[in-house]
Amino acid sequence: MDHRQLGRTDLRVSSLCLGTMTWGEQNTASDAFAQIERSKAAGVNFIDTAEMYPVPPRAETYSKTEQIIGNYFKQHGDRSDWILASKIAGPGNGINYIRDGQLKHNRKHITAALDASLQRLQTDWIDLYQLHWPERPTNFFGQLGYRHQDSEFTPLEETLEALDEQVTAGKIRHIGLSNDTPWGTMKLLQLAESRGWPRAVSIQNPYNLLNRSFEVGLAEVAMREQCGLLAYSPMAFGMLSGKYEGGARPANARISLFSRFSRYTNPQSTAACSRYVALAHEHGLNPAQMALAFVTAQPFVTSNIIGATTLEQLDVNLASIELKLSDEVLAGIEAIHRAQPNPAP
């Protein structure tokens, strides 16, 4: 496992990060504990969660993922071995059960959300605290085109000042963004530098073979500003593993269980996915490992967030770190991408 610098900080995170959004829904606490132990043994030191996890979000399961992680830390006493990331939710997305649904990235909500996360995680600090998605209306969660809307949102200055207070208090070490745009990222970086507030060290956005839209505007920002990508959904909800080929819907698989997850199952995505899976088989590769190795190898990626519901899946994902894709495989990937670019943004 290699480790990479997190932004301009002195932290080095594993190039694979353990994702947790299934814990408390598809995975039990004992499943999660086993995943943490297996990942640690493989050299992973980075774990990512969020106050709204597990996904799909429901009032009945709200915050269970953080609770599971906190119980793990309490039982194992190895909190200091981990670089821990969590997130504050934004408005919308039907989560009106969190802080009465009036979610803002203001001082009041940041303080409340952070203190609650710290309590659930049973820790005194979070290494990377991220804005899960922008409070302002913009294009994220699969929306490529930007449609401007005049609406009120918390001034970015207030958000950064509130985060700065929590860094000064020692509750947060660094801040990050998630599901943000080039404008939002650069504006927040500019404000931070001009006012002496914490500078975002990462941005967590989707990136996979079916969705390379990050490359269009944000990849340059990530490289030039040392605000690297924490890539989520690198397997496109498992589509790139090949397990859904031919319309298959394996029992207990995410897309089988939850009809709301249709982002990667449109006809264009399904066709492109079949070509990527066939390419992997043509070269004797595991399709999941090929998909993950492609993401991990990108120069703008700081860490690739892997997720699994079984230890067998996790082992396959962890082993992807050993795979270096040949020039022939990369050429094949580019040919498919040119023919069907970003079918699932």
Secondary structure, 3 states (H helix, E strand, C coil): CCEEECCCCCCEEECEEEECCCECCCECHHHHHHHHHHHHHCCCCEEECCCCCCCCCCCCCCCHHHHHHHHHHHHHCCHHHCEEEEEECCCCCCCCCCHHHCCCCCHHHHHHHHHHHHHHHCCCCEEEEEECCCCCCCCCCCCCCCCCCCCCCCCHHHHHHHHHHHHHCCCEEEEEEECCCHHHHHHHHHHHHHHCCCCCCEEEEECECCECCHHHHHHHHHHHCCCEEEEECCCCCCHHHCCCHHHCCCCCCHHHHCCCCCCCCCHHHHHHHHHHHHHHHHCCCCHHHHHHHHHHCCCCEEEEEECCCCHHHHHHHHHHHHCCCCHHHHHHHHHHHHHCCCCCC
